[in-house]
Amino acid sequence: MFCRVVDNYGDAAVCWRLARELVARGAGAVRLWIDAPEVLHSLCPAVDVQAARQQVEGVEILRWDDAAIGTAPWRGASADIAVEGFGCGLPETYAEAMAVRRPKSLWITLEYLSAEPWVASHHGLPSPHPRLPLARYFFFPGFVAASGGLIREAGLDARRDAFLADPQARNLFWQARGFAAPAPDAFSVSLFGYENAGVNGLLNAWSVGTELVIAALPPGRLRPQVLAHFGRAAARDGDALKRGSLEVRLVPFLPQSDYDELLWACDWNFVRGEDSFVRAQWAARPLVWHIYPQAGQAHRAKLDAFLDHWCAGLAAEPAAALRRLWHAWNGMDAALGCEDGVGCDAAWVALAPHRPALASHARKWKKELDFARNLAEKLAQFCADRLESSAA
């Protein structure tokens, strides 16, 4: 598996989850080439950022630079299956070795997650390489049976249920980050996103309400804006920023397993990108997705395609309220030609009466996803079928 970290943590997060899950499911030995091990270290502290080669959780991790791949013992040593994460490409020398191998290596392009209708018809299709006698198969994660599914490790539900059933576990989670557990009558949210013009309105709505709101804010691109909202130029993990009914807790960057616990510990989760987006759905909590912006506003269709899936079977009023909040949080207002120009503050206030219905629907949605096969399982079977046919 090859992973090039283009921006943020999403590329590394998805590839690392998939690599571990392939190993856990006995799909074969997995070697992960990654060009930024320091990003992987943030997600899994056991990763040594200085090591050129290491074994962590059953996955062999190597620092990706083309010079290393082109030298012994890697020269010509292509694997049975090569997965390029999110179209990052494969090193030229490695692709050439795949083409002369007998049988030829199988080339998989792991695509970005999307709920758009065309995904099912494009999933698994091959495309010939422009120069080498190889085909690349496009593998699309998704929410329907005809897609590649979603990453979920065995035992995730049991971990979540045990955490939620144990008040001491929840207390220890907050204490380990320097805080007391939220009061029983507090409303807790996690706040993870890109830079966002709507954050001031959202924070204002929380601070002037009658309900105590605890917002957990990890480091990231959104934190400077939140600090500025409180008139702070800097702050440290463990600090709490308070105004009115709002308390913002600055939590440290969390490894993947700890981040799951944050999602479970909160009533609502604001997430971004792909990895935290999927994990929030497994948490069975209502969520607000900050989708990665794309040129030409292409991300808007992806966001609405997911909302169409998530809101299916939901009553009209809570569905409309959720759409307004998602649109406002993603800047899809009247200035961009969207039919609703409501801001995040007004959108949150309008949504408040529907929170119980949305919480119930989030649990229902998670159960619907339970029937989707795991992405690692589907990928392993997809590859096994094609390797068997090529050997015949």
N, C-alpha and C positions, 0 to 999 in steps of 0.2 A: 504494500500500500504506500502511495506517495502523497504527501501533504505539503503544500506550500502555503504558508500563512500570509494571506493577502491583506487582511484588515481585521482588527479585533481578535476574538478568540474562537469564533464559530468554526472555522475550518479545522483547527486542531481539536476542538471539543468533539465534533461529530466523528472525525477519523479515529480519535482515541477511543471513544465509546464503541465504535464498530469493531476496531481491532480487538479490544478486550472481549467483546461478545462473541466474535468468531472463535477465539481461543476457548472461551467457556463452553461453547456448544460443540467443541471437538471438530470444527470445520477444517483444521489443519494448522501447521505452524505459520505464524504471522510475523512478518518483518515490516516495521513501519519506518519509512524514510521521511524525515521532517526537517525543514530548513531552519526552524526556530525552536529548538528544544526548550528555550527559556519560557516560551508561551505554554508549552506542555507542562513544564514544572509548576506553573501557577495552578493548573488544573489537577495535577497529581504531584505533590511535593516529593514523592519518592524518585522522580526523574532527576538525574544529575545533569545539569546544563553543560558541564565541561566534558562529559564522556562522549567519545566518538561512537561508542557502541556499548549497549547495556541491555539488560533483561529486566523488565518491570511487569509484574502481574501477568507473566506468561508471554508477553509480547517483546520481541527483539526490536529495540529502537536504535536507529542510526541517524547521525547527522547527515542531512542531504546536501551534498555538493557534488556537482558532476565529476569533478576530479576523483573523488573517493569512489564513486560508482564505476568509473572507468579503469580502476586499478585492481589488482589481485586482492582478495579472492573473489571479487564481485564481477570482474570482466567475464561476460558470457554466461554468468550464473543466473539466468533469469528464472523466475519462479513459474509454477504451473499457471498461476493467475496473477495478474497485475491490475491493481485498482488505482486509478488516478482520482484523487479527491477533488470534486467540483471543477473538472476540466483543467487541472493544473498542468497537464501534459506529462510525458515521460521523458527521461533523458534519452538523447538520440542513441547513444551506445547501447542502452538497455533495450530500447525498442528494436534495434537491429538484431540483438541477441535473441529476442523473442521470436523474430521472424524466421531465423534459421534453426531454432530449436525443433526437435522432433519428439513428440508432437509439438506443434506451435503453442506458445503461451496464449492464454485467453486474456484479452484486454477489456477491462470494464471501466467505463466512465461513470463515476457516482455523481449524479446531478443534484441540484438544489431541490429542496422540498417545495411542493406546490400542490394546491387543491384545485387548480384549473382543470376544466373538463378534458383538455387535450392530452393530459398526462397519461391516462390509461392507454390511449391508442399509440403513444410513442414509447412507452416503457418496454425495454428489452429489445428494441430494434437495433440491428447492426448498421454500421457505416464503414465503407472501405477506407483504409488509410490511403492518402494521396500518393504515397511513394512505395510503401512496403506491402508485401502480400499478407496483410493482417486486417482483420475487422475489429472495430471497436463497438462494444455493446453498451447502449445507454441505459443506465439503471436509475429509475426515478422513484425516490421515496414518495409516499402519498398516503391518503386516508381511505382509499377504496381498495377493494379486493384485487382489482386488476393492476394496481401499482406495486411498488416495491415494499410497501409497508413502512413501519416506524421502528426505531431502535428501542428496545426495552429488555432489560436483563431479567433473568429468572429471579424470583424472590423479591422484586421491587414492591409489589403490593403488600407482601408480608412485612417488609421493613416499614412501610408507611403506616400500616395498621398498628404495628407495635409501638411506633413513635407516638401516634395520636392517642393510643390507649394508656400511655405512661406519662402522667403529669411531671414526674421527676425528669424524664428525658427532655421534655420541652423546657423545663427550668434550666437544666444543664446546658442546653443549646444556647440560651440567651446569656447565661452567666459566663460561658466560655468566650463570649464576644464583649463582655464588660457591662452587661445590662441585667436588670431584673426582668423576669417574665412579665409580659403585659398584664394589666389588671383584667379580670374576667369580663368586665363590661367594655373594654377597649376594642376598637376595630383596628386590625393590623394589616398592613400591606407591605409588599416588597416592591422596590422602585428601581428597575434596571432598564436603561434605555439609552438611546443616542441623544445628542443635543436636541432640545425640544422647546419650541416657542410657547408651547402650552403649559409648561411646568409651573409658571408663576400663578396662572389661573387655578390650576389644580391644588397647589399648596394653599392658596387663599381660601378656596372652598373648604378645605380640611381645617384650616385654622379658625374660621369664623363659625363653624358648626357647633352644635351642642354635644356632639359625640367625640370622645377622646379618640384620636387617631394616632397610631404608632406606625411610622413609615421607616422601614429598614432600607438604607441606601448604601450599597457597596461602592467601591472605587469604580470610576469609569467616566465616560464622556458627559454624563448628566450631572455628576457631583459638583463641578465648578458652578453651574447655574443655580443649583440649590443653595450652595454656600453664599452666592451673591444675593439670593433672595433674602437671606438672613443677615446681609451686610457683613459677611465674613470673607476675608481674603484667603484664609487657610484654616484647616482643622485637621484633627487626627482621628484615626479609627478609635472608637470607644467614646467619642464626644457625642453629646446629645444637643440638638438645636430645638428650642421651644418657642412657640408663639401661639397664644390662644389655646385652642383645643388640640394643636398639632405638636407632636414630638418626633423629630427626625433623628434616627439613630444611625450613626456612621459605623457600619459594620465592615470588617476587613474583607478582602477578596477571598471567596470561599472555594475550596476544592470541590470537585463535582459532587461527591457524596454529601458534603456538608450543605451545598447549595440546595440539594433535594430537601434537606431538613428545613431550610428557610422557607421553601415553597409550602411545605406541609404546615409549618407553624403559623403561616399568615392566612387571613381570610380572603384576600385578593392579591393577585400578582401581576405587576407590570413587567413585561419581559420584552426581549428584543431578538432579532436575528432568527436563528433556527434552533439551536440546541436548547436554550432556556425556554423557547416557545413550546417545544415538544414536552420538555420535562414538566412545565406548568400544566399541561393537559393530563399527564399521568398523575399529577398531584390532586386532580379532581376538585380544583378550585376555580372560580371565575378568574378570567385573565383579560388583560388588555395588551395587545401585541403592537410593539413598535417595529414595523417591518423595515428592512434595510432599503433606503431610497435608491431607485434606479433611474437611469436616463429616460426621458420621455414619459415619466410618470407610469412606467410599466408595472411598478409595484402595487399600484392602486387596484388593478384587476386581480392580482394575486390575493390582496387583502380581502376584497369583496367575495372572491371565490371561496375562501375559507369561511367567512361569515355566513355564506349561503349554506354551507355544510353544518356549521355549529348551531345555527339558529333554526334548522329544520325541526319542526315539532314544537318549537317554542311559541308561546302566545305573542300576538302582534305587538303589544305595547312594550314588554321587556325587550323584545328583539329590536324594536326601533330605538329604544333608549341605549342599548348596547352599541348599536351601529353608530349613533351620534357621538358617543364617547370615543369609540375607535377612530372614527373619521377626524374628530377634533384633535386627538392625540397625535395623529399622523399628518396633521396639516392639511387635510382634505376639506377645506372650508370654501366659502363663496369665492375667495380670491383665486382658487384653482378651478373654478367652474363647477364645484360640487353643489348639490341642491341645498345642503344644510350648512349654514355658516355659524352654528352655535359653538361657543368656546368651551374649553375644558371645564371651567368652573360651573357654567350653566348646565353642561352635559352631565357632570357628576351629581349635581343637585337633582336634576330630572330623573336620574337613574336610581336614586336612593330608595324609592318605594318598591322597586323591582329587585332589590338585592336578594331577598329570600328565594324568589323564583329563579334567579340566575344561578344561585348557589346550588339549588336542586338540579337544575339543568346541567351544570358542570359535572355533577356526579353521574348523571345519566349519559352524558357524552363520553365520559371515560369508560363506562361499561360498554358502550357501542364500539369504542376502539379496542376493547379487550378481544374482540373477535377477529381483528386484523392480525395476520401473521407477522412475526418479528422480521425486521429487515435483514438481520444477519442470517436467519433461517432461510428466508427466501433467496438471498444472494447466494448462499452456499448451495442450495438446490439448483438454482439457475446455472451456476458454474459447473456443478457435477453433471448435469444433463448435457451441456455442450461439450465438456471434455470427453464424456463417454461416446457421444456421437462422432467426435473428431477422431477418436481412436479406433472406431469400428471400421 
